[in-house]
């Protein structure tokens, strides 16, 4: 069961991982695993509503699998139309980028997005969505309250570093965490993170990570006050609530490249964890709440390794090394 390519928790003890041709589940916090599915293709994403209902996106054709019994049986539910972040709001309704299904994934409709889109739009629900746009020397965030029929700009900033991508996550209809990804160079990537809790009326610059090799953090002025995260390029972003969010950091030039930072006050302050973990491959992160979560590291020709925390990222405990790739 290595390398691991996707992870999703049902709670702090139970959840799923996926990889090349498999899905497995644990109910003891990662100590032991049961393979529940074998098939062709790499597991691209996993999403769980609870301990019994979960979905997996598999292969280049984005086949959608569903379980309603905790993974004992996985059945084909449809095909996801894009590579956006898949999230279900109930067993029938889900969003992937600006695509929506109301029949569990069998059919999808495309929702309108604004011009100049950077990355994928994020639809929190049928009415509320966010999008990063670029144009006329500025970068901004637009919001819709009517399912994409109309969009209004709620944040505008000078480019100050060309954005190459954007990641949006939300913990409520008026909540948005927006990560702007900048240029890359010398194994470094610049990025920034912004947060609003009131529908975009006010924004907090949570992180501004400029690097010598990749240039300035997108949308952040040189004299603007902001926290700085660990590593020389961003790892995964995981939002728990309007108060709590976690982000991995990776440093390809370091002996132990993986670190995790977090905020528990909506981004007013940021803590960079001091523990450094090995693994030069893709880093995976999933949190059950502001204290408990899982971290999986990968490295070519080495087993994927899972760590857990119950201290909000202060300490990570190694709980499982998966079989090495053959």
ChimeraX attribute file (.defattr): number of C-alpha atoms within 10 A of each C-alpha:
attribute: neighborCount
match mode: 1-to-1
recipient: residues
	/A:1	21
	/A:2	22
	/A:3	24
	/A:4	25
	/A:5	21
	/A:6	25
	/A:7	26
	/A:8	25
	/A:9	26
	/A:10	20
	/A:11	17
	/A:12	21
	/A:13	17
	/A:14	18
	/A:15	30
	/A:16	27
	/A:17	24
	/A:18	28
	/A:19	21
	/A:20	21
	/A:21	15
	/A:22	20
	/A:23	26
	/A:24	19
	/A:25	24
	/A:26	17
	/A:27	17
	/A:28	12
	/A:29	21
	/A:30	22
	/A:31	13
	/A:32	12
	/A:33	19
	/A:34	13
	/A:35	16
	/A:36	15
	/A:37	16
	/A:38	14
	/A:39	12
	/A:40	10
	/A:41	17
	/A:42	20
	/A:43	26
	/A:44	19
	/A:45	24
	/A:46	26
	/A:47	22
	/A:48	24
	/A:49	16
	/A:50	14
	/A:51	17
	/A:52	14
	/A:53	17
	/A:54	25
	/A:55	27
	/A:56	27
	/A:57	26
	/A:58	25
	/A:59	16
	/A:60	11
	/A:61	12
	/A:62	20
	/A:63	19
	/A:64	24
	/A:65	20
	/A:66	24
	/A:67	18
	/A:68	16
	/A:69	12
	/A:70	20
	/A:71	23
	/A:72	13
	/A:73	12
	/A:74	20
	/A:75	13
	/A:76	15
	/A:77	18
	/A:78	18
	/A:79	17
	/A:80	24
	/A:81	20
	/A:82	14
	/A:83	14
	/A:84	18
	/A:85	19
	/A:86	20
	/A:87	22
	/A:88	22
	/A:89	13
	/A:90	11
	/A:91	17
	/A:92	12
	/A:93	17
	/A:94	23
	/A:95	26
	/A:96	22
	/A:97	24
	/A:98	24
	/A:99	21
	/A:100	25
	/A:101	18
	/A:102	16
	/A:103	14
	/A:104	19
	/A:105	25
	/A:106	14
	/A:107	15
	/A:108	21
	/A:109	12
	/A:110	14
	/A:111	16
	/A:112	15
	/A:113	25
	/A:114	20
	/A:115	12
	/A:116	13
	/A:117	19
	/A:118	21
	/A:119	19
	/A:120	21
	/A:121	29
	/A:122	28
	/A:123	29
	/A:124	24
	/A:125	18
	/A:126	16
	/A:127	13
	/A:128	18
	/A:129	26
	/A:130	34
	/A:131	29
	/A:132	30
	/A:133	23
	/A:134	19
	/A:135	12
	/A:136	7
	/A:137	10
	/A:138	14
	/A:139	24
	/A:140	20
	/A:141	20
	/A:142	21
	/A:143	26
	/A:144	22
	/A:145	17
	/A:146	12
	/A:147	19
	/A:148	23
	/A:149	12
	/A:150	13
	/A:151	20
	/A:152	13
	/A:153	16
	/A:154	17
	/A:155	16
	/A:156	15
	/A:157	15
	/A:158	17
	/A:159	21
	/A:160	18
	/A:161	22
	/A:162	21
	/A:163	24
	/A:164	15
	/A:165	16
	/A:166	21
	/A:167	21
	/A:168	26
	/A:169	22
	/A:170	23
	/A:171	17
	/A:172	15
	/A:173	17
	/A:174	18
	/A:175	20
	/A:176	25
	/A:177	25
	/A:178	24
	/A:179	24
	/A:180	25
	/A:181	25
	/A:182	27
	/A:183	21
	/A:184	18
	/A:185	12
	/A:186	12
	/A:187	13
	/A:188	23
	/A:189	24
	/A:190	28
	/A:191	33
	/A:192	27
	/A:193	28
	/A:194	20
	/A:195	26
	/A:196	21
	/A:197	20
	/A:198	13
	/A:199	19
	/A:200	19
	/A:201	10
	/A:202	11
	/A:203	16
	/A:204	16
	/A:205	19
	/A:206	23
	/A:207	23
	/A:208	26
	/A:209	26
	/A:210	24
	/A:211	19
	/A:212	13
	/A:213	15
	/A:214	21
	/A:215	20
	/A:216	24
	/A:217	27
	/A:218	27
	/A:219	25
	/A:220	24
	/A:221	16
	/A:222	11
	/A:223	6
	/A:224	9
	/A:225	12
	/A:226	21
	/A:227	18
	/A:228	18
	/A:229	25
	/A:230	22
	/A:231	24
	/A:232	26
	/A:233	23
	/A:234	23
	/A:235	22
	/A:236	16
	/A:237	24
	/A:238	19
	/A:239	22
	/A:240	19
	/A:241	16
	/A:242	20
	/A:243	17
	/A:244	19
	/A:245	24
	/A:246	25
	/A:247	20
	/A:248	24
	/A:249	24
	/A:250	28
	/A:251	20
	/A:252	18
	/A:253	13
	/A:254	13
	/A:255	12
	/A:256	15
	/A:257	21
	/A:258	26
	/A:259	25
	/A:260	29
	/A:261	23
	/A:262	25
	/A:263	20
	/A:264	19
	/A:265	13
	/A:266	19
	/A:267	24
	/A:268	15
	/A:269	13
	/A:270	20
	/A:271	18
	/A:272	21
	/A:273	19
	/A:274	13
	/A:275	13
	/A:276	19
	/A:277	20
	/A:278	15
	/A:279	22
	/A:280	19
	/A:281	17
	/A:282	19
	/A:283	23
	/A:284	21
	/A:285	24
	/A:286	23
	/A:287	25
	/A:288	18
	/A:289	16
	/A:290	20
	/A:291	16
	/A:292	17
	/A:293	23
	/A:294	27
	/A:295	24
	/A:296	26
	/A:297	24
	/A:298	22
	/A:299	18
	/A:300	14
	/A:301	11
	/A:302	17
	/A:303	20
	/A:304	25
	/A:305	23
	/A:306	23
	/A:307	20
	/A:308	25
	/A:309	18
	/A:310	18
	/A:311	12
	/A:312	22
	/A:313	25
	/A:314	16
	/A:315	14
	/A:316	21
	/A:317	12
	/A:318	16
	/A:319	14
	/A:320	18
	/A:321	18
	/A:322	16
	/A:323	13
	/A:324	15
	/A:325	14
	/A:326	7
